[in-house]
Amino acid sequence: MMSNSTATPHIDRELDLSNTGRGVWLVKVPKYIANKWDKAPGNIEVGKLKISRAPGQRAQVQLSLSEAVMCLKEPGEQNIPKEHRLDVTNETRQSLGVFSHVVPTMSDSVVPESEKLFMEGRIVQKLECRPYADNTYYRLKSESIKKASLPQRQVQQLDRIVQNFKPVSDHRHNIEYQEKKKAEGKKARDDKDAVLNMLFAAFEKHQYYNIKDLQMITRQPIVYLKEILKEVCNYNLKNPHKNMWELKPEYRHYKQEAPVEVKDDKQSSDSD
């Protein structure tokens, strides 16, 4: 088993082993019985077990649900079988146990109670609860098959218009975009020579530009600007000036800095 590094740290707890020698039955019941028992309050009897032992034969176990459980019905719910048999199997291949975990309640005691783990017993027998094949069981099974066969989605005919939302002629973000586009106006193409002059003037100040800066300088459509840039510029694909434009060598006319004249303040004097 792989553990997650973000899981809560393991806490050592004491395990009460006083009931280790007690035998426990592991009983598997149908879903309709489990649902009834979940709904039943904790102070009522949910059923009775009847164990019959005949010499030389395996014990016969029967479960009879109580009337209080049988009355727990929703409107339109089918009746469930009351009598069931339990098929018994001795567990010898595996060593299985039942554990319980008790979390202490909040109290004002000076020494707070700690969480406790109990070994409730060792599973010695497995029992599978099966209903008797009577009319009640057949009706219950038939109803469950019908419900399982129904498609989850069905087409329904509507008698009136269902207005889940109020339609609008246009959405707010579309209106804002159109107003912004009208305010900026459509960018018209300038003469090519005029655009080139703006580009050359810009590259006299800096050697490298990205496309957004050149578009702000020239105020030209992006497609038209790229056509002109491909003629007079190179596009860098490598660092340190990746994704930036630079004039082709034949168009570069950078001003060279004038050489600085260094004068010697020390004047030589004629020796006598």
VORONU-729302 format. One record per atom (N, C-alpha, C, CB): x, y, z. Coordinates in pm, whole numbers, padded with zeros to 5 digits, always signed. Glycine has a CB too. Layout:
XYZ
...
end
This chain:
+00086-00120+00000
+00000+00000+00000
+00088+00123+00000
-00096+00001+00123
+00061+00216-00090
+00138+00339-00098
+00073+00444-00009
+00149+00390-00244
+00153+00518+00064
+00101+00620+00155
+00126+00756+00097
+00165+00608+00293
+00033+00845+00121
+00045+00983+00076
+00122+01063+00179
-00094+01045+00051
+00214+01149+00130
+00298+01226+00222
+00217+01328+00299
+00408+01296+00146
+00099+01367+00246
+00017+01467+00313
-00084+01407+00410
-00056+01550+00210
-00082+01273+00426
-00179+01209+00516
-00145+01242+00660
-00180+01055+00494
-00249+01230+00744
-00230+01259+00885
-00136+01156+00946
-00364+01260+00960
-00053+01195+01040
+00042+01101+01100
-00030+00993+01180
+00141+01174+01190
+00032+00876+01185
-00026+00762+01258
-00015+00787+01408
+00045+00630+01220
-00122+00759+01478
-00125+00777+01623
-00139+00641+01688
-00242+00871+01666
-00051+00611+01782
-00057+00483+01853
-00175+00484+01950
+00075+00456+01928
-00255+00377+01945
-00368+00364+02036
-00363+00224+02099
-00504+00388+01962
-00413+00214+02220
-00418+00085+02287
-00533+00002+02233
-00432+00105+02439
-00511-00128+02218
-00612-00220+02167
-00654-00314+02280
-00558-00301+02045
-00785-00311+02312
-00840-00396+02416
-00865-00536+02358
-00972-00335+02475
-00797-00636+02409
-00806-00773+02357
-00882-00867+02451
-00668-00827+02333
-00964-00811+02539
-01034-00894+02637
-01136-00986+02570
-01104-00807+02739
-01190-00950+02451
-01292-01033+02385
-01235-01111+02268
-01406-00947+02337
-01104-01135+02268
-01042-01204+02155
-01097-01345+02137
-00892-01209+02174
-01127-01414+02243
-01173-01552+02233
-01320-01566+02199
-01146-01623+02359
-01393-01457+02184
-01536-01467+02159
-01562-01492+02010
-01609-01338+02205
-01652-01586+01979
-01688-01615+01841
-01796-01521+01791
-01734-01758+01827
-01781-01475+01666
-01876-01379+01608
-01924-01433+01475
-01810-01239+01589
-02053-01408+01445
-02111-01445+01316
-02105-01325+01221
-02257-01494+01333
-02066-01352+01099
-02069-01251+00993
-02188-01282+00903
-01934-01248+00912
-02290-01196+00908
-02417-01223+00839
-02433-01124+00723
-02538-01212+00938
-02464-01179+00606
-02491-01099+00487
-02642-01099+00463
-02414-01153+00362
-02704-00980+00465
-02850-00969+00449
-02882-00898+00319
-02913-00894+00570
-03001-00921+00262
-03041-00848+00142
-03051-00698+00166
-03174-00901+00092
-03046-00625+00058
-03046-00479+00070
-03176-00426+00129
-03023-00417-00066
-03288-00491+00098
-03415-00440+00150
-03424-00456+00302
-03533-00512+00082
-03358-00559+00357
-03355-00572+00503
-03264-00467+00565
-03309-00713+00543
-03149-00445+00502
-03055-00344+00554
-03119-00206+00556
-02927-00341+00469
-03199-00174+00451
-03267-00044+00448
-03369-00031+00561
-03336-00024+00313
-03441-00140+00588
-03539-00137+00697
-03470-00117+00832
-03621-00266+00699
-03360-00188+00853
-03288-00176+00980
-03226-00038+00998
-03180-00283+00989
-03186+00024+00888
-03132+00160+00898
-03240+00259+00942
-03072+00205+00763
-03363+00237+00898
-03473+00327+00933
-03525+00301+01074
-03587+00314+00832
-03501+00182+01126
-03560+00144+01255
-03492+00221+01369
-03546-00009+01278
-03569+00271+01465
-03508+00335+01584
-03437+00230+01669
-03617+00408+01669
-03349+00278+01756
-03265+00186+01831
-03333+00116+01947
-03150+00257+01882
-03458+00148+01976
-03524+00089+02094
-03630-00015+02058
-03587+00198+02178
-03629-00067+01935
-03730-00166+01898
-03660-00296+01858
-03820-00113+01782
-03737-00403+01861
-03686-00533+01820
-03697-00543+01668
-03765-00650+01890
-03588-00582+01602
-03588-00587+01455
-03609-00729+01402
-03457-00531+01401
-03592-00830+01484
-03613-00966+01436
-03571-01068+01540
-03535-00989+01307
-03600-01195+01509
-03565-01306+01598
-03497-01416+01518
-03691-01361+01670
-03398-01480+01582
-03329-01594+01523
-03379-01723+01588
-03175-01580+01541
-03402-01823+01503
-03443-01955+01552
-03341-02057+01501
-03590-01992+01504
-03275-02124+01596
-03170-02221+01561
-03220-02361+01598
-03036-02188+01635
-03222-02448+01498
-03267-02587+01519
-03149-02680+01497
-03386-02625+01422
-03128-02769+01591
-03016-02863+01581
-03070-03006+01579
-02916-02842+01699
-03035-03078+01474
-03073-03219+01464
-02946-03303+01473
-03152-03250+01332
-02953-03418+01538
-02832-03503+01551
-02776-03541+01415
-02864-03630+01632
-02645-03517+01399
-02578-03555+01275
-02601-03460+01160
-02621-03689+01234
-02673-03351+01179
-02700-03257+01071
-02651-03118+01111
-02851-03255+01038
-02633-03037+01007
-02591-02899+01033
-02707-02821+01092
-02540-02833+00904
-02675-02729+01177
-02779-02648+01242
-02855-02566+01138
-02716-02554+01349
-02987-02557+01157
-03074-02477+01071
-03104-02346+01141
-03205-02554+01037
-03077-02234+01072
-03096-02100+01129
-03200-02027+01047
-02962-02020+01134
-03299-01970+01116
-03404-01893+01050
-03413-01754+01113
-03540-01966+01059
-03443-01655+01028
-03460-01516+01073
-03603-01475+01046
-03360-01420+01002
-03667-01422+01147
-03805-01373+01134
-03804-01225+01171
-03905-01454+01226
-03838-01139+01074
-03840-00994+01099
-03957-00959+01190
-03850-00915+00966
-03938-00859+01272
-04043-00818+01366
-04150-00737+01293
-03982-00734+01482
-04269-00730+01354
-04379-00654+01296
-04347-00504+01292
-04508-00678+01376
-04268-00457+01390
-04231-00316+01392
-04149-00279+01269
-04153-00282+01519
-04061-00369+01226
-03980-00344+01106
-04066-00355+00981
-03862-00442+01098
-04156-00453+00979
-04241-00471+00861
-04331-00350+00837
-04326-00597+00877
-04364-00276+00943
-04453-00159+00929
-04380-00034+00879
-04518-00129+01061
-04249-00039+00875
-04172+00077+00827
-04177+00080+00675
-04024+00072+00878
-04283+00141+00622
-04303+00144+00477
-04329+00286+00430
-04420+00052+00437
-04273+00317+00312
-04304+00442+00246
-04431+00424+00163
-04185+00490+00157
-04503+00533+00130
-04623+00519+00046
-04590+00455-00089
-04690+00656+00024
-04663+00352-00125
-04641+00283-00252
-04530+00180-00249
-04612+00382-00357
-04466+00159-00134
-04355+00064-00125
-04408-00078-00113
-04264+00098-00004
-04339-00171-00180
-04381-00311-00178
-04351-00376-00042
-04311-00389-00291
-04433-00478-00008
-04405-00557+00111
-04280-00642+00090
-04526-00646+00146
-04210-00671+00199
-04091-00754+00191
-04118-00886+00264
-03968-00681+00252
-04044-00992+00229
-04064-01120+00298
-04030-01109+00447
-03979-01230+00234
-04104-01179+00526
-04081-01176+00671
-03989-01289+00716
-04213-01184+00745
-04003-01405+00656
-03926-01522+00696
-03808-01543+00602
-04016-01648+00699
-03691-01574+00661
-03569-01598+00584
-03492-01714+00646
-03482-01471+00578
-03417-01783+00563
-03325-01885+00612
-03182-01832+00600
-03342-02020+00532
-03095-01881+00684
-02956-01839+00683
-02868-01958+00653
-02918-01774+00818
-02798-01953+00541
-02705-02059+00504
-02574-02039+00579
-02681-02062+00349
-02533-02140+00654
-02418-02129+00743
-02295-02190+00677
-02446-02199+00878
-02182-02118+00689
-02052-02166+00641
-01949-02142+00748
-02011-02096+00508
-01879-02248+00788
-01773-02233+00887
-01650-02168+00824
-01736-02370+00947
-01592-02072+00895
-01477-01999+00843
-01350-02060+00901
-01487-01848+00878
-01275-02131+00816
-01151-02194+00860
-01030-02151+00778
-01165-02345+00853
-01054-02092+00661
-00942-02057+00573
-00878-01924+00610
-00989-02053+00430
-00956-01834+00667
-00906-01701+00698
-00922-01674+00847
-00978-01595+00615
-00838-01585+00895
-00850-01539+01033
-00904-01396+01028
-00712-01546+01109
-01035-01383+01054
-01103-01255+01047
-01149-01212+01185
-01222-01261+00949
-01142-01083+01209
-01185-01030+01338
-01274-00909+01322
-01066-00995+01423
-01343-00874+01429
-01431-00758+01432
-01374-00658+01533
-01579-00798+01468
-01357-00535+01490
-01301-00431+01576
-01401-00317+01589
-01165-00380+01520
-01394-00247+01700
-01477-00128+01720
-01388-00012+01762
-01587-00155+01828
-01434+00108+01727
-01357+00229+01754
-01447+00324+01833
-01306+00297+01621
-01405+00360+01952
-01483+00446+02040
-01414+00582+02048
-01500+00382+02182
-01487+00687+02008
-01435+00823+02015
-01494+00889+02140
-01469+00906+01885
-01411+00941+02231
-01464+01000+02355
-01541+01128+02327
-01352+01029+02453
-01642+01152+02409
-01720+01275+02399
-01652+01386+02478
-01864+01254+02451
-01688+01509+02447
-01630+01624+02517
-01675+01623+02663
-01671+01757+02448
-01580+01634+02753
-01613+01635+02896
-01524+01735+02967
-01596+01493+02958
-01564+01769+03090
-01489+01865+03170
-01390+01798+03265
-01584+01952+03250
-01361+01672+03241
-01269+01601+03331
-01127+01655+03315
-01272+01449+03303
-01052+01642+03424
-00915+01693+03423
-00829+01614+03325
-00853+01687+03563
-00843+01481+03327
-00768+01397+03235
-00861+01358+03119
-00710+01269+03307
-00839+01409+03000
-00931+01378+02889
-00921+01232+02848
-00902+01467+02769
-01034+01175+02810
-01036+01037+02766
-00974+01027+02626
-01180+00981+02766
-00907+00916+02602
-00844+00893+02472
-00930+00800+02388
-00702+00835+02490
-00905+00800+02258
-00977+00709+02169
-00939+00565+02203
-00945+00742+02020
-01036+00474+02187
-01013+00336+02226
-01048+00243+02110
-01096+00299+02351
-00971+00136+02096
-00996+00031+01999
-01022-00099+02073
-00876+00016+01900
-01124-00173+02028
-01160-00297+02094
-01163-00411+01991
-01298-00284+02165
-01114-00524+02031
-01129-00646+01953
-01257-00713+02002
-01004-00742+01968
-01363-00710+01919
-01493-00759+01962
-01506-00910+01951
-01600-00693+01881
-01421-00972+01872
-01430-01117+01860
-01371-01165+01729
-01573-01163+01872
-01369-01297+01714
-01315-01360+01595
-01429-01425+01518
-01207-01465+01632
-01432-01404+01387
-01541-01457+01304
-01522-01607+01288
-01544-01387+01164
-01621-01681+01331
-01615-01827+01325
-01711-01884+01222
-01646-01886+01462
-01815-01806+01186
-01912-01855+01087
-01959-01739+01000
-02033-01923+01157
-01983-01772+00874
-02044-01677+00781
-02184-01726+00747
-01957-01661+00652
-02280-01634+00750
-02419-01670+00722
-02473-01579+00613
-02506-01661+00849
-02540-01637+00518
-02601-01560+00409
-02752-01573+00420
-02551-01610+00269
-02817-01459+00437
-02961-01455+00457
-03033-01463+00322
-03003-01326+00533
-03121-01561+00307
-03193-01581+00180
-03343-01587+00209
-03146-01712+00108
-03426-01518+00129
-03571-01525+00149
-03629-01654+00090
-03640-01402+00085
-03743-01693+00142
-03814-01806+00085
-03888-01761-00041
-03913-01868+00188
-03893-01848-00141
-03954-01813-00270
-04105-01818-00258
-03906-01908-00382
-04165-01709-00208
-04311-01701-00199
-04360-01586-00286
-04358-01683-00052
-04490-01563-00285
-04548-01459-00370
-04496-01319-00334
-04700-01462-00360
-04475-01296-00207
-04426-01165-00165
-04287-01138-00224
-04421-01157-00011
-04203-01240-00221
-04068-01222-00277
-04073-01203-00428
-03978-01343-00242
-04159-01278-00497
-04169-01265-00643
-04216-01124-00682
-04265-01371-00699
-04314-01071-00609
-04361-00936-00640
-04252-00832-00615
-04486-00903-00556
-04177-00850-00505
-04069-00757-00475
-03960-00763-00583
-04010-00789-00338
-03926-00885-00625
-03822-00901-00727
-03868-00846-00861
-03784-01047-00742
-03995-00868-00895
-04049-00816-01021
-04046-00664-01023
-04192-00866-01043
-04080-00601-00910
-04079-00456-00903
-03938-00400-00915
-04143-00409-00773
-03840-00466-00853
-03702-00418-00862
-03647-00432-01003
-03612-00495-00763
-03687-00539-01075
-03643-00556-01214
-03702-00448-01303
-03682-00696-01266
-03830-00413-01281
-03893-00307-01360
-03824-00172-01338
-04042-00296-01326
-03791-00142-01212
-03725-00015-01183
-03585-00011-01245
-03716+00007-01031
-03514-00123-01244
-03379-00126-01301
-03381-00113-01452
-03309-00254-01262
-03491-00158-01517
-03498-00152-01662
-03542-00016-01714
-03592-00257-01713
-03595+00070-01627
-03638+00202-01673
-03518+00288-01708
-03723+00272-01565
-03520+00358-01822
-03406+00446-01857
-03398+00564-01760
-03420+00497-02002
-03278+00608-01736
-03259+00719-01643
-03313+00850-01699
-03112+00735-01609
-03311+00865-01831
-03362+00987-01894
-03478+00952-01987
-03249+01059-01973
-03585+01026-01976
-03703+01002-02058
-03749+01132-02122
-03815+00940-01975
-03813+01119-02237
-03867+01235-02308
-04005+01267-02250
-03876+01208-02462
-04025+01391-02215
-04152+01435-02160
-04210+01545-02248
-04136+01483-02015
-04341+01537-02272
-04408+01639-02350
-04451+01753-02256
-04531+01580-02425
-04417+01874-02294
-04446+01991-02211
-04575+02056-02260
-04329+02092-02215
-04663+02086-02166
-04790+02152-02201
-04778+02303-02208
-04896+02114-02101
-04675+02358-02149
-04657+02503-02150
-04509+02535-02162
-04717+02568-02023
-04479+02659-02191
-04341+02701-02207
-04274+02711-02070
-04333+02837-02281
-04160+02650-02057
-04084+02655-01933
-03974+02759-01948
-04024+02515-01897
-03983+02868-01873
-03885+02975-01882
-03784+02961-01767
-03954+03115-01878
-03679+02889-01795
-03574+02874-01695
-03483+02996-01689
-03492+02751-01724
-03479+03072-01796
-03397+03193-01799
-03466+03295-01888
-03251+03161-01850
-03434+03421-01865
-03492+03528-01945
-03398+03559-02062
-03516+03655-01858
-03444+03542-02185
-03354+03567-02299
-03322+03716-02313
-03417+03515-02429
-03202+03744-02361
-03158+03882-02385
-03113+03892-02530
-03042+03924-02287
-03125+04012-02585
-03087+04033-02724
-02937+04022-02744
-03136+04168-02773
-02862+04065-02646
-02716+04055-02655
-02658+04054-02514
-02656+04172-02738
-02544+03992-02500
-02482+03984-02369
-02396+04107-02342
-02397+03858-02358
-02374+04133-02215
-02306+04256-02174
-02163+04264-02227
-02305+04266-02022
-02091+04150-02221
-01952+04155-02265
-01942+04179-02415
-01880+04026-02228
-02042+04132-02492
-02041+04161-02637
-02066+04308-02663
-02146+04076-02709
-02158+04367-02587
-02188+04510-02606
-02065+04594-02571
-02309+04553-02518
-01997+04561-02460
-01878+04637-02422
-01769+04625-02527
-01827+04589-02287
-01754+04505-02584
-01651+04488-02687
-01681+04570-02811
-01638+04341-02724
-01808+04572-02854
-01844+04650-02972
-01825+04800-02949
-01989+04621-03011
-01862+04848-02829
-01843+04990-02798
-01695+05026-02797
-01908+05025-02664
-01612+04938-02741
-01469+04964-02739
-01411+04967-02879
-01397+04860-02654
-01461+04877-02963
-01412+04872-03101
-01450+04997-03178
-01466+04749-03172
-01572+05049-03155
-01614+05171-03223
-01535+05291-03173
-01763+05195-03202
-01506+05294-03041
-01432+05407-02984
-01290+05413-03040
-01428+05397-02832
-01227+05298-03055
-01091+05298-03107
-01088+05325-03257
-01024+05166-03078
-01193+05288-03324
-01198+05308-03468
-01120+05201-03542
-01143+05445-03503
-01153+05180-03665
-01085+05081-03745
-00951+05136-03791
-01170+05038-03865
-00845+05059-03769
-00712+05105-03807
-00696+05097-03959
-00603+05021-03736
-00668+05213-04019
-00651+05219-04164
-00504+05199-04198
-00702+05354-04222
-00479+05141-04312
-00341+05119-04356
-00281+05250-04408
-00336+05010-04465
-00167+05285-04354
-00094+05402-04405
-00009+05360-04523
-00005+05465-04294
+00046+05459-04590
+00135+05431-04702
+00256+05353-04653
+00179+05562-04771
+00304+05262-04736
+00413+05175-04696
+00538+05254-04661
+00444+05076-04806
+00567+05358-04741
+00687+05438-04715
+00676+05509-04580
+00709+05541-04827
+00554+05554-04547
+00535+05622-04419
+00555+05526-04303
+00396+05685-04412
+00509+05403-04319
+00528+05302-04215
+00676+05269-04200
+00446+05174-04246
+00748+05258-04313
+00890+05229-04307
+00966+05340-04237
+00946+05210-04447
+00927+05464-04263
+00995+05576-04195
+00975+05569-04044
+00944+05710-04249
+00853+05534-04002
+00828+05521-03859
+00909+05406-03799
+00678+05499-03833
+00922+05296-03874
+00999+05183-03824
+01147+05216-03813
+00979+05062-03916
+01202+05282-03918
+01343+05315-03914
+01374+05413-03801
+01388+05373-04049
+01281+05507-03779
+01300+05602-03671
+01298+05532-03535
+01193+05712-03675
+01212+05432-03522
+01204+05358-03396
+01330+05276-03373
+01081+05268-03394
+01381+05210-03480
+01500+05126-03463
+01627+05208-03444
+01516+05034-03583
+01622+05338-03472
+01736+05423-03438
+01750+05441-03287
+01723+05560-03507
+01636+05427-03215
+01638+05443-03069
+01672+05312-02999
+01502+05495-03020
+01614+05202-03048
+01638+05071-02987
+01663+04970-03098
+01519+05028-02896
+01740+04869-03067
+01776+04768-03167
+01671+04658-03178
+01911+04707-03134
+01600+04629-03069
+01505+04518-03067
+01368+04567-03022
+01556+04405-02974
+01260+04515-03086
+01122+04547-03048
+01038+04420-03059
+01064+04660-03138
+00935+04413-02975
+00835+04308-02996
+00722+04365-03080
+00781+04252-02859
+00636+04280-03129
+00534+04320-03226
+00432+04415-03164
+00462+04197-03281
+00403+04399-03034
+00304+04486-02971
+00353+04630-02964
+00271+04436-02831
+00482+04647-02931
+00537+04783-02925
+00539+04848-03062
+00678+04780-02867
+00576+04772-03166
+00578+04827-03302
+00437+04862-03349
+00642+04728-03399
+00338+04786-03307
+00201+04817-03347
+00153+04945-03279
+00107+04700-03312
+00193+04966-03154
+00156+05090-03085
+00224+05210-03148
+00192+05082-02937
+00347+05191-03196
+00421+05303-03257
+00361+05339-03393
+00570+05268-03273
+00335+05239-03474
+00290+05266-03611
+00139+05278-03624
+00338+05158-03703
+00062+05222-03528
-00085+05223-03534
-00137+05158-03662
-00137+05368-03523
-00077+05042-03698
-00116+04972-03820
-00175+04835-03785
+00006+04956-03913
-00261+04782-03873
-00313+04647-03851
-00198+04546-03840
-00410+04606-03964
-00215+04447-03756
-00108+04354-03727
-00064+04276-03850
-00152+04259-03619
-00158+04237-03936
-00122+04159-04054
-00041+04243-04152
-00249+04103-04124
-00084+04366-04172
-00014+04458-04263
+00124+04491-04210
-00096+04587-04284
+00136+04511-04080
+00265+04544-04019
+00363+04428-04033
+00247+04580-03872
+00317+04307-04016
+00407+04192-04029
+00458+04176-04171
+00335+04065-03985
+00375+04208-04270
+00420+04199-04408
+00538+04292-04433
+00305+04233-04504
+00533+04413-04378
+00642+04509-04396
+00764+04467-04316
+00597+04651-04356
+00742+04417-04194
+00854+04377-04110
+00933+04263-04173
+00804+04337-03971
+00866+04171-04241
+00937+04059-04302
+01032+04105-04412
+00837+03960-04359
+01004+04221-04471
+01090+04273-04577
+01217+04336-04523
+01015+04373-04661
+01207+04405-04409
+01322+04484-04363
+01377+04434-04230
+01282+04629-04349
+01315+04335-04168
+01359+04290-04036
+01377+04139-04030
+01259+04335-03932
+01452+04097-03930
+01468+03956-03897
+01396+03929-03764
+01619+03918-03888
+01335+03811-03755
+01264+03771-03634
+01352+03674-03557
+01126+03707-03668
+01386+03709-03434
+01476+03627-03352
+01400+03512-03288
+01543+03713-03244
+01456+03393-03301
+01397+03273-03242
+01478+03219-03125
+01383+03166-03346
+01589+03282-03095
+01675+03234-02988
+01697+03345-02887
+01808+03183-03043
+01730+03304-02766
+01764+03400-02661
+01898+03467-02694
+01771+03330-02522
+01925+03586-02644
+01851+03657-02538
+01740+03748-02590
+01947+03739-02456
+01720+03756-02722
+01619+03846-02779
+01514+03765-02854
+01685+03950-02873
+01467+03658-02790
+01369+03570-02853
+01236+03643-02874
+01348+03443-02769
+01170+03616-02989
+01040+03673-03024
+01045+03824-03041
+00937+03637-02918
+01159+03876-03083
+01172+04020-03105
+01226+04044-03246
+01267+04086-02999
+01192+04163-03299
+01229+04200-03436
+01353+04287-03432
+01113+04273-03508
+01437+04271-03538
+01560+04348-03551
+01582+04378-03699
+01683+04272-03491
+01630+04497-03730
+01654+04535-03870
+01756+04441-03934
+01704+04680-03880
+01734+04411-04062
+01832+04333-04136
+01962+04413-04148
+01778+04294-04275
+02076+04346-04162
+02204+04417-04164
+02211+04527-04270
+02316+04319-04188
+02147+04505-04385
+02157+04606-04491
+02078+04733-04461
+02110+04548-04622
+01990+04727-04360
+01910+04846-04326
+01959+04913-04197
+01761+04807-04311
+02062+04860-04138
+02109+04917-04013
+02202+05036-04039
+02181+04811-03930
+02167+05146-03981
+02250+05266-03991
+02252+05332-03855
+02197+05365-04101
+02312+05263-03759
+02317+05318-03624
+02424+05425-03616
+02343+05208-03521
+02394+05527-03542
+02491+05635-03524
+02607+05586-03439
+02425+05758-03459
+02727+05609-03492
+02846+05570-03416
+02886+05683-03324
+02961+05533-03510
+02921+05645-03205
+02961+05746-03108
+03097+05802-03148
+02966+05686-02965
+03107+05936-03134
+03233+06002-03171
+03341+05962-03073
+03216+06156-03173
+03462+05939-03125
+03571+05899-03034
+03604+06011-02937
+03697+05860-03113
+03630+05974-02817
+03660+06072-02713
+03809+06101-02715
+03615+06021-02573
+03839+06232-02726
+03980+06273-02730
+04031+06289-02589
+03998+06405-02810
+04140+06224-02559
+04200+06234-02427
+04322+06324-02438
+04238+06094-02371
+04319+06436-02366
+04430+06532-02370
+04516+06514-02246
+04378+06678-02379
+04644+06530-02268
+04738+06521-02157
+04759+06657-02101
+04871+06459-02201
+04720+06677-01976
+04731+06808-01912
+04876+06844-01880
+04647+06811-01783
+04958+06743-01878
+05099+06769-01844
+05172+06825-01965
+05169+06639-01793
+05213+06940-01958
+05285+07006-02066
+05433+06982-02050
+05254+07156-02069
+05490+06945-02160
+05636+06922-02155
+05710+07053-02167
+05681+06825-02267
+05809+07069-02094
+05889+07192-02099
+06027+07161-02159
+05904+07255-01957
+06076+07261-02232
+06207+07243-02293
+06314+07244-02186
+06235+07351-02397
+06397+07151-02196
+06506+07149-02099
+06614+07245-02143
+06563+07008-02083
+06674+07315-02052
+06781+07409-02084
+06903+07334-02129
+06815+07497-01962
end
